[in-house]
């Protein structure tokens, strides 16, 4: 966060970044510059499989493609990208992973824990770069963060105390809150890990919670209706691919039930959610492109350490706060990296 807050008049500009988002991962700031020295393969057509748990945002895909272009990989020249994700049910992801393996891609990039688990089950030889999982060691994806072993490496979302900070931020905006709602996708192993952290954080703060499951549009509608009926005053939405995919619906449901929402990703706040605190997905994919380049130039996934985030952003939607009748403390606005008015 910034060391000294800017004047309040500067805090309310539309879609204004609060501070440059640099060095998201330890030691990562210098990566793009070093990677630009690479020029991609000169005589080989590279095929990358991009496997996502749910529909990614265009910004995420564009960030990944742009980072690859910076390193000399140009679609239509020496690169093709097969991007795949379930179109109906999440159960399709195993079949999609197997399809990518059969198509002989050179490397697979995954977004979401279910995606990397499916890729791991499909191949033990094709390199896999994960663009974010909650805990790859506990999920059995890598042996350790420093020496992952096998064919998988990438970026983890191991963030100590993140859930506690998110709950505290919600309390800062709703001091009278006594009961917190939680929305979680039970079929995502990473989400269930985060769920335990959220529930623990709420207990430590002396509050009650009510947890509901959701992963589809119908389930999100039911979840927010139940939370509204239970009398919760704020909601923590556990990160999951479905939360990004259905971000506009979730924001509309939260406003309909007048429930302030805390997310991990700014995409949900841009869609109309109240607040987010976490890492930037587009930046994660830019960094994933660096690891792709390293591997294509001879590095082994087993020897590339799994990176952890060191920088986070707080995003607040002031328009949503006003619609919900909430007053965001000026001190919190001063701490925000972005305020959407």
C-alpha positions in Angstrom: 0.0 0.0 0.0 1.1 3.6 -0.4 3.2 5.0 2.4 1.3 8.3 2.5 -2.3 8.7 1.2 -3.0 11.2 -1.6 -5.5 14.0 -1.3 -9.1 12.8 -1.1 -9.9 14.6 -4.4 -7.5 12.2 -6.1 -9.2 9.2 -4.6 -12.5 9.5 -6.5 -11.3 9.6 -10.1 -13.0 7.0 -12.3 -11.2 3.7 -12.7 -7.9 5.2 -11.3 -5.0 3.0 -10.3 -3.7 3.8 -6.9 -0.2 2.6 -7.3 1.8 0.8 -9.9 1.5 -3.0 -9.5 5.2 -4.0 -9.6 7.1 -7.1 -8.6 3.9 -9.2 -8.0 6.1 -12.2 -7.3 9.4 -12.3 -5.4 12.1 -11.5 -7.8 9.7 -11.3 -10.7 10.2 -7.7 -11.5 13.2 -8.3 -13.7 11.7 -11.3 -15.5 10.1 -9.5 -18.4 13.3 -7.7 -19.2 15.4 -10.8 -19.2 12.9 -12.7 -21.2 12.8 -10.1 -24.0 16.3 -11.3 -24.9 14.7 -14.6 -26.0 13.3 -14.6 -29.5 11.3 -17.8 -29.6 12.0 -20.7 -31.8 13.2 -19.8 -35.3 12.3 -23.0 -37.2 9.7 -24.7 -35.1 6.0 -24.3 -34.8 5.1 -24.3 -31.1 1.6 -25.5 -30.0 0.4 -24.4 -26.5 -2.7 -25.8 -24.9 -4.5 -23.3 -22.5 -6.8 -25.2 -20.2 -9.2 -23.3 -17.9 -11.6 -24.4 -15.3 -14.2 -21.9 -16.5 -14.5 -19.2 -19.1 -11.5 -16.8 -18.6 -11.8 -13.1 -19.3 -10.6 -11.6 -22.6 -8.1 -9.5 -20.6 -6.5 -12.7 -19.2 -6.1 -14.3 -22.6 -4.8 -11.0 -24.2 -2.2 -10.6 -21.4 -1.0 -14.1 -22.0 -0.8 -13.7 -25.8 0.9 -10.3 -25.5 3.5 -11.6 -23.1 4.3 -14.5 -25.5 4.6 -12.0 -28.4 7.2 -10.0 -26.4 9.2 -13.2 -26.2 9.1 -13.9 -30.0 6.1 -16.3 -30.1 3.7 -15.0 -32.7 0.5 -16.7 -33.6 0.3 -17.6 -37.2 4.0 -17.6 -37.6 5.7 -19.9 -35.0 2.9 -20.3 -32.5 -0.6 -21.7 -32.2 -2.7 -21.7 -29.0 -5.5 -24.2 -28.4 -7.6 -22.6 -25.6 -10.1 -24.9 -24.0 -12.6 -24.9 -21.1 -15.9 -26.6 -20.3 -18.9 -25.3 -22.2 -21.6 -27.0 -20.1 -20.5 -28.9 -17.0 -17.2 -28.7 -15.1 -16.9 -32.5 -15.4 -15.9 -32.0 -19.1 -12.5 -30.8 -18.1 -10.9 -34.2 -17.8 -12.0 -35.0 -21.4 -10.7 -31.6 -22.6 -7.3 -32.2 -20.9 -7.1 -35.6 -22.6 -7.9 -34.1 -25.9 -5.1 -31.5 -25.6 -2.7 -34.3 -24.8 -3.8 -36.3 -27.8 -3.2 -33.3 -30.0 0.5 -33.3 -29.1 0.8 -29.8 -27.6 4.3 -28.8 -26.6 3.1 -27.4 -23.2 -0.1 -26.9 -21.3 -0.9 -23.7 -19.3 -3.7 -24.1 -16.8 -5.9 -21.7 -14.9 -7.6 -23.1 -11.8 -6.9 -26.1 -9.6 -9.4 -28.4 -11.3 -7.7 -27.6 -14.6 -4.2 -28.5 -13.4 -5.5 -31.6 -11.7 -7.1 -32.7 -15.0 -3.9 -32.0 -16.9 -1.8 -33.9 -14.3 -4.1 -36.9 -14.7 -3.8 -36.7 -18.5 0.0 -36.5 -18.9 3.2 -37.1 -16.9 5.5 -35.9 -19.7 4.1 -32.8 -21.3 5.2 -29.7 -19.3 2.4 -28.0 -17.3 2.5 -24.4 -16.1 -0.2 -23.5 -13.6 -1.3 -19.9 -13.4 -2.6 -20.1 -9.9 -3.7 -22.8 -7.4 -4.4 -22.5 -3.7 -1.9 -25.0 -2.4 -0.1 -27.2 -5.0 1.8 -29.2 -2.3 -1.3 -30.2 -0.3 -3.1 -30.8 -3.6 -0.4 -33.3 -4.6 0.6 -31.4 -7.7 4.2 -30.8 -6.8 6.7 -32.2 -4.2 7.7 -28.8 -2.9 7.6 -25.2 -3.9 11.4 -24.9 -4.3 11.8 -28.2 -6.2 8.5 -29.2 -7.7 9.7 -32.3 -9.4 7.7 -34.0 -12.2 6.3 -32.0 -15.1 4.4 -29.2 -13.2 5.5 -25.8 -12.0 4.0 -22.3 -12.1 2.3 -20.0 -9.6 0.6 -20.6 -6.4 -1.9 -18.6 -4.3 -0.4 -19.5 -1.0 -1.2 -16.2 0.8 -1.0 -16.3 4.6 -3.7 -14.4 6.4 -5.4 -13.3 3.1 -8.8 -14.5 4.3 -8.4 -12.7 7.6 -7.6 -9.5 5.8 -10.6 -9.9 3.5 -13.0 -10.4 6.5 -11.4 -7.5 8.3 -11.9 -5.2 5.3 -15.6 -6.2 5.2 -15.9 -5.3 8.9 -14.2 -1.9 8.2 -17.0 -1.1 5.8 -19.8 -2.7 7.9 -18.8 -2.2 11.5 -22.2 -3.5 12.8 -21.8 -6.9 11.0 -22.3 -9.9 13.2 -23.0 -12.7 10.7 -21.1 -13.3 7.5 -22.2 -15.3 4.5 -19.8 -17.4 2.5 -20.2 -18.7 -1.1 -18.0 -21.6 -2.1 -17.7 -24.2 -4.9 -17.5 -27.5 -3.1 -16.2 -29.4 -6.2 -13.0 -27.3 -6.3 -10.4 -28.7 -3.9 -8.7 -25.3 -3.8 -11.9 -23.5 -2.8 -12.5 -25.9 0.1 -9.0 -25.2 1.4 -9.7 -21.4 1.3 -13.2 -22.0 2.8 -11.6 -23.4 6.0 -9.4 -20.3 6.2 -12.3 -18.0 5.8 -14.4 -19.8 8.4 -11.4 -19.7 10.8 -10.9 -16.0 10.3 -14.6 -15.3 11.0 -14.5 -17.3 14.2 -11.3 -15.6 15.4 -13.1 -12.2 15.0 -16.0 -13.4 17.1 -18.5 -13.5 14.3 -21.0 -16.1 13.0 -21.1 -17.4 9.4 -23.5 -19.2 7.1 -21.9 -21.1 4.2 -23.7 -22.0 0.9 -22.5 -23.9 -2.1 -22.6 -22.5 -5.7 -21.0 -23.0 -9.0 -23.7 -22.5 -11.7 -26.1 -19.5 -12.4 -29.0 -21.3 -10.8 -27.0 -22.2 -7.7 -25.7 -18.6 -7.3 -29.3 -17.4 -7.5 -30.3 -19.8 -4.8 -27.3 -19.1 -2.7 -27.9 -15.3 -2.5 -31.6 -15.8 -1.8 -30.7 -18.1 1.1 -28.1 -15.7 2.5 -30.6 -12.9 2.3 -33.1 -14.9 4.2 -30.5 -15.9 6.8 -30.0 -12.3 7.7 -26.3 -12.0 6.9 -24.9 -8.5 6.5 -22.0 -9.2 4.2 -20.6 -12.0 2.0 -17.2 -13.4 1.3 -17.1 -15.2 -2.1 -14.4 -17.9 -2.2 -12.3 -17.6 -5.4 -13.2 -20.1 -8.2 -13.3 -20.0 -11.9 -17.1 -19.9 -11.9 -17.0 -16.7 -9.8 -15.1 -15.0 -12.6 -17.3 -16.6 -15.4 -20.5 -15.5 -13.7 -19.3 -12.2 -12.3 -22.0 -10.0 -13.7 -24.8 -12.3 -12.4 -23.2 -12.5 -9.0 -22.9 -8.7 -8.8 -26.5 -8.3 -9.8 -27.7 -10.9 -7.2 -25.7 -9.2 -4.5 -27.2 -5.8 -5.3 -30.7 -7.3 -5.5 -30.4 -8.9 -2.1 -28.5 -5.8 -0.8 -25.5 -7.9 0.3 -22.0 -6.3 0.3 -19.5 -8.7 -1.3 -15.8 -9.3 -0.8 -13.9 -11.1 -3.6 -10.3 -12.0 -4.3 -10.3 -10.7 -7.9 -10.8 -7.2 -9.2 -12.8 -8.6 -12.2 -15.7 -9.1 -9.8 -15.5 -5.6 -8.5 -15.4 -4.2 -12.1 -18.6 -6.1 -12.7 -20.3 -4.5 -9.8 -19.1 -6.3 -6.6 -18.2 -4.1 -3.6 -14.5 -5.0 -2.9 -11.7 -7.3 -3.7 -8.3 -8.0 -2.2 -5.9 -10.3 -3.9 -3.6 -10.8 -6.9 -4.1 -9.8 -10.5 -5.1 -12.6 -12.8 -3.9 -10.9 -16.0 -0.5 -10.4 -14.4 -0.4 -14.1 -13.4 -0.8 -15.1 -17.0 1.9 -12.7 -18.1 4.3 -14.3 -15.7 3.1 -17.8 -16.8 4.3 -16.8 -20.3 7.8 -16.3 -18.9 7.9 -19.8 -17.5 6.5 -21.1 -20.9 9.5 -19.4 -22.6 12.0 -20.8 -20.1 10.7 -24.4 -20.6 10.6 -24.1 -24.4 14.2 -22.9 -24.2 15.3 -26.0 -22.3 14.5 -25.5 -18.6 12.8 -28.4 -16.8 9.6 -27.8 -14.9 11.0 -29.9 -12.1 13.8 -27.4 -11.6 11.7 -24.2 -11.8 10.4 -23.2 -8.3 6.7 -22.5 -7.8 6.4 -18.8 -7.3 4.2 -17.2 -4.6 2.7 -13.7 -4.7 4.2 -10.8 -2.8 2.0 -8.0 -4.0 -1.8 -7.6 -3.7 -4.3 -5.0 -4.7 -7.4 -3.6 -2.9 -10.1 -2.5 -5.3 -13.3 -0.8 -4.1 -16.4 0.0 -6.2 -17.7 3.2 -4.7 -20.7 3.2 -7.0 -21.8 -0.1 -5.5 -21.2 1.1 -2.0 -23.5 4.1 -2.6 -26.2 1.9 -4.1 -26.1 -0.3 -1.0 -26.2 2.8 1.3 -22.7 2.2 2.6 -20.1 4.8 3.5 -16.5 3.7 2.8 -14.2 5.2 5.4 -11.7 7.7 3.8 -8.9 5.9 5.4 -9.9 2.7 3.5 -10.2 4.7 0.2 -6.7 6.0 0.8 -5.4 2.4 1.1 -7.1 1.2 -2.1 -5.1 0.6 -5.2 -8.2 1.3 -7.4 -11.5 3.0 -6.7 -14.3 2.6 -9.2 -16.8 5.4 -9.0 
